[in-house]
Amino acid sequence: MRKLLLFLSFVLIGSLACFSQTKLGLKFSPLFSSHKISLKSDQLDISSGKTSTRMSIGLIIDHPLTETYLLNSGLIYLPKRVSINLVEEGVGSAPKNPFESYDLNYLQVPLSLKLFTNEIAPDISVFFQVGLTFEFKIFDQALKEDYEFISKFRFFDTAAIIGTGIEYRLGVNTLFFAGSSLQKGLVNVISQTNPDYPLFIRNQVVSIDIGMKF
């Protein structure tokens, strides 16, 4: 399944790249990964751990719809971390570890719209970005083998994305861009806990986006 999704993603990007005005590029994004936690239980209290720093990298594609509107997509490796603090309340049964942390790696396919202003200086424009991301989990790992509370993560995640930045034309076919974006998760990434609790965790990513388009 994962190999099929990877193949289809490359086919989609390759198809869009066939248009003459379409730009391909590389993006590097230092990011801050955190999450929102919700748990309705009188037996266990859970809070989120510290925000973690990660690095995302991937291929992006910008396809012009008009002179100022571009369709943005790509194929991006996106690492995240889920960390939770567990506190037993009442007579409930709590896991033996008061803290658990998991690394999650996703293959992300964004689908967003970029809106560009007129040039604010020679060869420099401001853009605003809004859209969705579709993320497919390719790997997850507990930081310690004896973690037992979270049994399974969902294969799929999606997030709303909003961002802004600047784009600078270096030459006829080369552009540099820099900006920042916020990705707010829309799906509960937890599939199963042990014991069973109504635990909801939604990921959130703040990133600094730097890259080149050709």
Steps between C-alpha positions, in 0.01 A plus 500: 500500500775746592695421182184554293436839662859604439476394135170684446640814663799503264268444202286797605800728545652384172174566316472854634866567420431440131331841475749755368442766767503260792787544747667218692700567813653379823385611844680473835296572811625514858183440699350489847274201562237507775150362554164566663368235740144429608398223741161456667579283799479519883764229535794638305633847431723558195696809398724560201878490519743762379506638148762323288710631212530307175607548136273444201622469141328435172414573140244771427316604187329830414260501206364842391123538470518875429778760526452530877340167601705177515405144588759354738567131562799272553640201681652575841657296777348626826617378844296565815509402866220416744592530869256455787510523881273256687354557847273243666184629666248319721505121477589477132783288367781711361789380283824426680682782315397855603648632174487364146646639179465380141660600171266511200618535140259598224504537125310822439316613187391865537225649286478875545447830323769769491390859449771742386506879531652736248873559540575692820858551379683402180450123449351455852138398568305404812283188498229358724422128514190310609395139452518145632766234544451125464746291701572128492691344788807308383658433839434529873722409793482524878806656663500211751394141445298471823239763405156343507229768512476599131457177305448627148513819293279570201647455154355827370510861622388827346550862595391850404792716389538876498818688426672804357839591358699678233627384163808649329586445135873425468496443126279414207415152631617508862307626801582505872225500761480525878205506734319336787191282530265350757354151457215410735405133510138409429510127579555305821836325449425239770338179385518292820611527863552235768289512712238653274457875557326767283831672425517761223832642379523743210842601372608858444806615306656846471769510233753738343497427127806566284554379145573547132285457191630433148 
